[in-house]
Amino acid sequence: MNTPVSLPVAPPQPDQDLFSPVELALFQEYTRESYRSTFAVEAPPWDPKRLYKSWFDSSALIPQPNTVTYQIFGQDTTGAWGFQNLTLAFADAAAVNLPGAIAYPQYVILPTSATRGSSGMAANYLSLESEAQALLPAFGGTGLVDQGNTPVFPVAYPADEARRMWAIVMPNGNQLNVGLLLLERNAGGGGSPGHWDTSADSASSGYPVWSADPAAPTGLDDTRPH
């Protein structure tokens, strides 16, 4: 994963009688889309407690006093334009605050050449043992079992297939197929937030349900000046 970096670069003054103050900006400005395109990662979620901020200063992460001051060109309280000092906490200086919804990557399941009963099988049911072990504590399972390791219609895994039909064995004897759990958890995109509703264990099905978190604020309706 890329670590976004933005350092101050003092541009030369344009050889023009009139020019925009933007030409003297120390930092590149970003939208949520250009930030994602440039750094191949999502910008932090919109923080409604902060003002819109389209630039960031990575050098503010270097140990220093708690604040950093920049010279900006803007309007004062009387509406007059001119240079002013902008003092920010270094954590605020080092981070953008961009409106827009986070785009979670599509969850992709690689196909498999595994077979069951001489027929192809859906890769949705497969997972890595490490993925199964990571989910085991969330459900209080007693262990793992390979559901493809059966005397009747066993799964034939090719040598290059590291996944198995791992399932979590529950105290009541139910088996939760990990591949299907992962598919449900990532229905909103890989890494989309939510939690397992284990209260479904008391229902007749006895299986947990993934509950997506409410949509986070996007800031698109923020009326404060940028």
Summary of the structure (lengths in Angstrom):
residues: 226
radius of gyration: 26.0
end to end distance: 29.5
largest distance: 84.8
contacts: 515
relative contact order: 0.14
helix: 21%
strand: 21%
